[in-house]
Amino acid sequence: MQKIVVATTNKGKLREIREILNNFEILSLQDINCNIDVIEDENTFKENALKKAKEISKATNMNCIADDSGLCIDEFDGWPGVITARFLGPNATEQERNEYILNKMKDLPKEKRIARHCVSIAYVDIDGKEIVVQAENVGHIAESPRGQNGFGFDVIFELEDGRTQAELSEEEKNTISSRRKALEMIKQKIM
């Protein structure tokens, strides 16, 4: 079975990747005792994902998958975008970021709450082959957090059926998530 290291320490992302790429041996950075922290300082999700995959693949001499994703709110020209995980600083919690977004949008009607979950996933193999794919889901920012099954901004990202991503079962989320869409594209290209 082909081994692929995933350049993340996020347990939620890792679980999702293992479920979707179940015909590969997916290893975390912890599994291989790698503590490299690649700085996400590029201007796009695509550039950050590719930078992480290249650096981790080179350092570990393993095939690597890396992603960068975030929330892009139409009303604010795509903010927070590529800085979704960092817009309140490196020590802010998911809850603090979500509360900030909800406060910023508290007086906006639903039609001005359109948001996208954008994801770029890069695969770099030990021979230097690079594949980068992108996908997105469109929804709205909810008026308050709801749900227990998710991470990041899943509790405030509302789908067309009125449920947040955190209110979906793991199976439901995996059928519609932008990360799943991108991982399926990667899977087809590396099998």
C-alpha positions in Angstrom: 0.0 0.0 0.0 1.4 3.4 -1.0 2.3 5.6 1.9 1.5 9.3 1.9 2.3 11.7 4.7 -0.2 14.5 5.3 1.2 17.9 6.1 -1.2 18.7 8.9 -1.6 18.4 12.7 -5.3 19.0 12.5 -7.0 15.8 13.6 -10.3 16.7 11.9 -8.6 17.1 8.5 -6.5 13.9 9.0 -9.6 11.8 9.9 -11.4 13.2 6.8 -8.4 12.5 4.5 -8.0 8.9 5.9 -11.7 8.2 5.3 -11.6 9.4 1.7 -8.1 8.1 0.7 -8.7 4.7 2.3 -6.7 2.8 -0.3 -3.5 4.5 0.8 -1.6 4.4 4.1 -2.1 7.9 5.3 0.5 9.0 7.9 0.4 12.1 10.0 3.4 14.2 10.8 3.3 12.8 14.3 3.3 9.2 12.9 6.7 9.9 11.3 8.1 12.1 14.1 8.2 15.1 11.8 7.9 18.5 13.6 8.4 20.8 10.6 6.0 23.7 10.7 5.8 25.2 7.2 5.0 28.9 7.4 1.8 29.7 5.3 2.9 33.0 4.0 1.8 32.8 0.3 -1.0 34.8 -1.2 -3.3 32.0 -2.2 -4.6 28.7 -0.9 -3.0 27.0 -3.9 0.4 28.5 -3.2 0.3 27.6 0.5 -0.8 24.0 -0.2 2.0 23.5 -2.8 4.6 25.1 -0.6 3.8 22.8 2.3 3.6 19.6 0.2 7.0 20.4 -1.5 8.8 21.2 1.8 7.4 18.2 3.7 8.0 15.8 0.8 11.6 17.0 0.4 12.3 16.8 4.2 10.8 13.4 4.7 11.6 11.8 1.3 7.9 10.7 1.1 4.9 11.4 -1.1 3.0 14.2 0.6 -0.5 15.8 0.6 -1.0 19.2 1.9 -4.0 21.5 1.9 -4.9 25.1 2.6 -8.5 26.1 3.0 -10.5 28.8 4.4 -13.7 30.8 4.6 -14.3 33.4 1.9 -17.2 35.8 2.6 -18.6 37.6 -0.5 -19.7 40.7 1.3 -16.1 41.3 2.4 -14.4 40.6 -0.9 -13.4 37.1 0.1 -12.2 38.0 3.6 -10.8 36.2 5.7 -9.7 34.0 2.8 -6.1 32.8 3.0 -5.7 34.1 6.5 -8.8 32.3 7.9 -6.8 30.5 10.6 -4.7 33.5 11.5 -6.8 36.7 11.2 -7.0 37.1 15.0 -3.4 36.1 15.6 -1.7 32.8 16.1 -3.2 32.0 19.5 -6.9 32.6 18.7 -9.2 29.7 19.1 -11.7 28.4 16.5 -14.5 29.7 18.8 -13.0 33.2 19.0 -12.6 33.4 15.2 -16.2 32.2 14.7 -17.6 34.7 17.3 -15.6 37.5 15.6 -17.2 36.7 12.2 -20.7 36.4 13.7 -20.3 39.8 15.4 -19.0 41.4 12.2 -22.0 40.1 10.3 -24.7 40.4 13.0 -26.8 43.0 11.2 -26.5 41.6 7.7 -29.5 39.9 6.0 -29.2 36.4 4.6 -28.5 37.5 1.0 -25.4 39.4 2.3 -24.1 36.4 4.3 -23.0 34.3 1.2 -19.7 32.5 2.0 -17.6 29.9 0.3 -15.4 27.2 1.9 -12.5 27.1 -0.5 -9.8 24.4 -0.5 -6.7 23.7 -2.4 -4.9 20.3 -2.1 -1.4 19.7 -3.4 0.2 16.3 -3.9 4.0 16.1 -4.4 5.7 12.8 -4.9 9.3 11.9 -4.2 10.1 12.4 -7.9 8.9 16.0 -7.7 5.6 15.4 -9.6 3.1 18.1 -8.5 -0.7 18.0 -8.7 -2.8 20.8 -7.3 -6.6 20.8 -7.3 -9.2 23.3 -6.0 -12.8 23.0 -4.9 -15.4 25.0 -3.0 -18.8 24.8 -1.3 -21.1 27.8 -1.3 -23.4 28.5 1.7 -24.2 31.3 4.2 -22.8 32.4 7.5 -25.4 31.3 10.1 -26.7 33.7 12.7 -25.3 31.6 15.5 -23.1 28.5 15.9 -24.9 25.1 15.7 -23.9 21.5 15.7 -21.3 19.3 17.3 -19.8 17.3 14.4 -17.1 19.4 12.8 -14.2 21.7 13.3 -13.1 25.1 12.3 -16.0 27.2 11.0 -18.3 24.2 10.4 -20.6 25.4 13.2 -21.3 28.7 11.4 -21.2 27.6 7.7 -24.8 27.0 6.8 -25.8 25.0 3.7 -28.8 25.5 1.4 -30.9 23.1 3.5 -30.5 25.3 6.6 -28.2 23.0 8.5 -24.6 24.0 9.4 -21.8 21.6 8.3 -21.4 20.7 12.0 -25.0 19.5 12.0 -24.3 16.9 9.3 -23.3 13.3 10.1 -19.7 12.4 9.1 -21.1 10.5 6.1 -23.3 13.4 4.9 -20.4 15.9 5.3 -18.1 13.6 3.4 -20.5 13.5 0.4 -20.7 17.3 0.0 -17.5 18.8 1.5 -15.2 20.8 -0.7 -12.2 18.9 0.8 -13.8 15.6 -0.3 -14.3 17.0 -3.8 -10.7 18.0 -4.0 -9.4 14.7 -2.5 -11.5 12.7 -5.0 -9.8 14.7 -7.8 -6.4 13.9 -6.2 -7.2 10.3 -5.8 -8.1 9.8 -9.4 -4.8 11.5 -10.5 -2.5 9.4 -8.2 -4.0 5.9 -8.5 
